Amino acid sequence: MFIGGLNWGLIGIGAFLGKNLNIINWIFGRWTTLEWIIYILVGIAAVMSLFSCKCKICVAEAPISSNM
């Protein structure tokens, strides 16, 4: 989600400057299918973060994974 937020922020700044500051497009512009997959994955991550509970009760009851 960090990549998506950074990308959208730069797109907004680029709009004011009249430039294309879309980092994902710069890196993967030749591979449009891969670029679309990245956008889809960032979108899925954003939706999943909306529905994950982060309240104190759920965080405290979450199982702690051990590396045995």
C-alpha distance (Angstrom), angle and dihedral (degrees) to the residues before:
residue distance angle dihedral
M1 . . .
F2 3.78 . .
I3 3.80 90.6 .
G4 3.80 90.9 49.3
G5 3.79 93.5 48.7
L6 3.78 92.4 47.1
N7 3.79 91.3 47.4
W8 3.81 93.6 49.9
G9 3.81 91.0 47.5
L10 3.79 91.2 52.4
I11 3.80 91.4 46.5
G12 3.82 88.4 55.0
I13 3.80 93.0 47.8
G14 3.80 89.8 46.3
A15 3.81 90.3 53.8
F16 3.81 89.4 59.6
L17 3.80 91.6 46.5
G18 3.81 95.0 43.5
K19 3.82 92.2 -119.1
N20 3.79 136.4 118.0
L21 3.81 105.2 -116.0
N22 3.82 95.6 166.0
I23 3.82 101.2 137.9
I24 3.81 94.9 -170.6
N25 3.79 89.9 54.5
W26 3.81 91.5 47.0
I27 3.81 92.2 53.1
F28 3.81 101.1 36.1
G29 3.82 102.1 21.8
R30 3.79 93.5 120.9
W31 3.81 91.6 51.7
T32 3.79 101.7 54.6
T33 3.81 93.6 171.8
L34 3.81 91.1 55.8
E35 3.81 89.7 46.4
W36 3.81 90.5 53.5
I37 3.82 91.1 47.8
I38 3.81 89.9 53.8
Y39 3.81 91.0 50.8
I40 3.83 90.2 49.3
L41 3.83 92.5 49.2
V42 3.80 92.1 49.5
G43 3.81 89.4 49.0
I44 3.81 92.1 49.9
A45 3.81 90.3 49.5
A46 3.81 90.2 51.9
V47 3.82 93.0 50.2
M48 3.81 91.6 46.5
S49 3.80 91.1 51.9
L50 3.80 89.9 53.4
F51 3.79 91.8 57.3
S52 3.79 99.6 40.6
C53 3.77 112.9 99.6
K54 3.78 115.3 -125.2
C55 3.79 100.0 173.5
K56 3.80 119.5 133.1
I57 3.80 93.5 -108.0
C58 3.82 95.3 53.0
V59 3.80 93.0 43.6
A60 3.81 91.3 50.4
E61 3.82 92.8 48.3
A62 3.80 95.1 46.2
P63 3.80 112.0 116.7
I64 3.77 114.3 -108.4
S65 3.79 111.8 -129.9
S66 3.78 114.0 -134.1
N67 3.77 125.9 -154.4
M68 3.81 101.5 -137.4
